[in-house]
Amino acid sequence: MRISVSSDMDEPVARLLVAELRRRGHDVREHGALVPGADAGWAVCSEAAARDVADGAADQAVVCCWTGTGASIAANKVPGVRAALCTDAGTADGARRWNDANVLALSLRLTSGPLLTEILDAWFTAEPSQDPEDRQNMARVGRLDAPRNDP
Ligand SMILES: O=C(CO)[C@H](O)[C@H](O)COP(=O)(O)O
């Protein structure tokens, strides 16, 4: 998969994330503090990675900041992006399965190396649910792109 990664800080776990994605065979494009001289503000680099997904330049993105909150908020401002802040594997599984999330947001302060592996394992294993019982759930995902002010 083509995966854009952003981080507003050059933290070991962000470097580990890039290395781990490459080890898993993904084609990684970096943004923010991972690129010398690039704008590393969390609002800017998270949006840049999310925009890669919206524009079709990437299949998915992983956006990181110290808390993970700013990165997820910025990514979710990009139309078509469904970013989920995941602090554990179960949340990552649910974000893919029930939200069809296309951007994973991570907290640099909370995500240890072993936890990162668990979250990535869950994220890349889970698929958006095709279970008939979840059909209503997929309609909810579609509702996210509906024009606002609709009843
Ligand atoms: O967690 C974050 C935003 O949600 C940032 O990583 C944190 O605020 C530090 O950013 P800055 O160095 O720009 O102040």
The ligand as a Gaussian input file, in Angstrom:
#p B3LYP/6-31G(d) Opt

LIG

0 1
 O        0.178000      17.213000      20.406000
 C        0.286000      18.168000      19.681000
 C       -0.886000      18.815000      19.061000
 O       -2.067000      18.135000      19.359000
 C        1.627000      18.761000      19.424000
 O        2.542000      17.767000      19.137000
 C        2.058000      19.554000      20.646000
 O        1.107000      20.584000      20.885000
 C        3.424000      20.195000      20.412000
 O        3.348000      21.032000      19.308000
 P        4.228000      22.358000      19.219000
 O        5.650000      21.932000      19.354000
 O        3.894000      22.907000      17.868000
 O        3.796000      23.240000      20.337000

